[in-house]
Amino acid sequence: MGLALDLLLTILLELPIIALFFKRKKRPAAVMNALMINLISWPVAHILKISTELNVYLIEMIVVTGEGIALWLLTGSTWQKGMIMSVIANAVSFTVTSLVHIDPDIFQNKPTIMVH
């Protein structure tokens, strides 16, 4: 459940950042594209972290590059804008998810206490 919370936190952080780069008319499509990109890149990054000896920072650079290219191609923006969006969004989400640890137990059902 911890990984699911990290994914949720990543999406909640990155999508608004991507949205800020677009005017109102193009914003919904850009956010949907960013969501799709994150739903692909996030599991790939975590599979690499778990199954290889690659440095976490190298994996993050690969993710930033891949997401930047995907944002460029899918949003119709320049490659520079795609890379800038990716660098900013991923820097924020990487930093926050590295510093914030959410205990999955807080979402467990608590027993109901009945007082007579």
PyMOL commands that set and color helices and strands:
alter all, ss='L'
color gray80, all
select helices_A, chain A and resi 2-19+27-51+56-75+79-99+104-107
alter helices_A, ss='H'
color red, helices_A
deselect
rebuild
show_as cartoon
